[in-house]
Amino acid sequence: MQAADAKDIEDPALRRAAGVLHRPVCELLGCRLPLVLAGMGGVARAELVTAVTRAGGFGLLGMVREPPALIREQVQAVRAATDRPFGVSIIPAATEAGLLRRQVDLLLALEVPAVCLFWDLSAPIVERCRAAGTRVLCQVGSAAEALAAQEAGAQVLIAQGMEAGGHVRGRQPLAELLPEVLAAVRIPVLAAGGLADGGDVAAVLSAGAQGAMLGTALLATHESFAHPYHQQRIVDAREGDTLLTEDFHINWPRGAGVRVLVNSVTRGEHGSPFSGARIPIGADAGRPILMFSTDSPLRSTSGNLEAMALYAGQGAARIDRIAGAAERLRAIALDTADRLGAELVQGSQADPGAEAGRRDDTLIAALDELLEAERAGARVALTLLREGIGDDALAEVMREVHRGEVQWCGVLMTAIRRLDGTPGTRTGDFFGKVMALPDLPARLALLNRGQGWVAKKLKALLPEIGDEELRAALGAMLTAHQDNIEHVNAHLAPVA
């Protein structure tokens, strides 16, 4: 895959922004900016992918359930317009098995640089893509799904919060989901869900994401294949105009919620979506569009557009016009870089001793060592919960351990960044040692020893820290680990 290099960006302001925003995922995907176009079915076609990719982002063609002929046409169109890497998004759970097999065969034959998967994880597809040298991205809605995708071989994860437009896998707000995923895995994580401007992107980068996936913000662009009616409804949207619903379900597995703009369907004006009736309300390229289907109106769609699925994330309220994709991407990148730069300046001004602290590589290394341990602890707790703990009280203790480990990962990453360090991405070897043990009591005993190791490290480190805020945070972390040890011991005692 072609290496990313911000030096070939002609726009000086955007080149500076690319330097500020650069993350390791840029090298992995071959893009200049860690801004990824969501592979929106029907909407993200060659024109939009090309515009985003040429502007420095990473574009994903949305090819869910599309025939191989169209996929070939769209891939060739992107390649004719740019030599930059891009990817294709497919959704195994919403695609007939034979068609899915032909899609994957074609993508590998075309040597598409990256494939993005969503909804049910398909480990065989991940394996085939990795064997062919294709990058694999997976969008997930929980930390458990993130861990499973990593174990299957995914190289990039997208943590999708419930604020996202279109199909929404999980039911957690992004601010809650992102730190849980970051604590559970060691591979790059992008954030998605309601991100519409530089403030949104700066927030998720500050929280530890390596980039952002943008959907609604790029749907409302000139290059998008969305119908102008759909785009204008996004521009007109105000806070509270979107909702999660299962009303639009035809073509997808049952129970698949979508976030859409409120319309006559969500108001119940067309009866029950689950009555079994198949009522045509429009057409697209000769194919009927049914009431309650997941089809959104495209440029090529005609009919009762108002009653179709008008996908939009919660960030729609901050999109006030239809713009060019490159223009919108540039504005988001510049705003993000400015905000992140301002955070660094404010942090320096807030602490007179910050300059000395920034050069404290020993402290950064100590915090990063703790971060590795906390990631391992979070992953152990999550894995034990996934495998099942018969004792409800013990399961609640383990959920509390997991919540705490996630919280301390965030505290440590923030502290490292304030010292001008870069948080590591490793998960400590402790996870493998715990899971190699044969039974739950042995694993819990080793988990407790790990908690004790962290407590010991914190006791030694605290007297060396001059920053009062950081010392207070690490003091609370020490207390939490001591409490964890006590709570787990209470369940180990009867076994011993």
Stockholm file with secondary structure:
# STOCKHOLM 1.0

chainA/1-496         MQAADAKDIEDPALRRAAGVLHRPVCELLGCRLPLVLAGMGGVARAELVTAVTRAGGFGLLGMVREPPALIREQVQAVRAATDRPFGVSIIPAATEAGLLRRQVDLLLALEVPAVCLFWDLSAPIVERCRAAGTRVLCQVGSAAEALAAQEAGAQVLIAQGMEAGGHVRGRQPLAELLPEVLAAVRIPVLAAGGLADGGDVAAVLSAGAQGAMLGTALLATHESFAHPYHQQRIVDAREGDTLLTEDFHINWPRGAGVRVLVNSVTRGEHGSPFSGARIPIGADAGRPILMFSTDSPLRSTSGNLEAMALYAGQGAARIDRIAGAAERLRAIALDTADRLGAELVQGSQADPGAEAGRRDDTLIAALDELLEAERAGARVALTLLREGIGDDALAEVMREVHRGEVQWCGVLMTAIRRLDGTPGTRTGDFFGKVMALPDLPARLALLNRGQGWVAKKLKALLPEIGDEELRAALGAMLTAHQDNIEHVNAHLAPVA
#=GR chainA/1-496 SS CCCCCGGGCCCHHHHHHHHHHCCHHHHHHTCSSSEEECCCTTTSCHHHHHHHHHTTSBCEEECTTCCHHHHHHHHHHHHHHCCSCCEEEECGGGSCHHHHHHHHHHHHHTTCSEEEEESSCCHHHHHHHHHTTCEEEEEESSHHHHHHHHHHTCSEEEEECTTCSEECCCCSCHHHHHHHHHHHCSSCEEEESSCCSHHHHHHHHHTTCSEEEESHHHHSBTTCCBCHHHHHHHHHCCTTCEEEESSCCBTSCTTCCEEEECCTTTTTTTCCTTSCCCCEEEEETTEEEETTBSCCCBTTEEECGGGSCCBCCGGGGGCCSCBCHHHHHHHHHHHHHHHHHHHHHHHHHHCTTHHHHHTCHHHHHHHHHHHHHHHHHHHHHHHHHHHCCSCHHHHHHHHHHHHHHHHHHHHHHHHHHHTTCCCCCCCCTHHHHHHTSSSHHHHHHHHHHHHHHHHHHHHHHGGGCCCHHHHHHHHHHHHHHHHHHHHHHHHHTTTC
#=GC SS_cons         CCCCCGGGCCCHHHHHHHHHHCCHHHHHHTCSSSEEECCCTTTSCHHHHHHHHHTTSBCEEECTTCCHHHHHHHHHHHHHHCCSCCEEEECGGGSCHHHHHHHHHHHHHTTCSEEEEESSCCHHHHHHHHHTTCEEEEEESSHHHHHHHHHHTCSEEEEECTTCSEECCCCSCHHHHHHHHHHHCSSCEEEESSCCSHHHHHHHHHTTCSEEEESHHHHSBTTCCBCHHHHHHHHHCCTTCEEEESSCCBTSCTTCCEEEECCTTTTTTTCCTTSCCCCEEEEETTEEEETTBSCCCBTTEEECGGGSCCBCCGGGGGCCSCBCHHHHHHHHHHHHHHHHHHHHHHHHHHCTTHHHHHTCHHHHHHHHHHHHHHHHHHHHHHHHHHHCCSCHHHHHHHHHHHHHHHHHHHHHHHHHHHTTCCCCCCCCTHHHHHHTSSSHHHHHHHHHHHHHHHHHHHHHHGGGCCCHHHHHHHHHHHHHHHHHHHHHHHHHTTTC
//
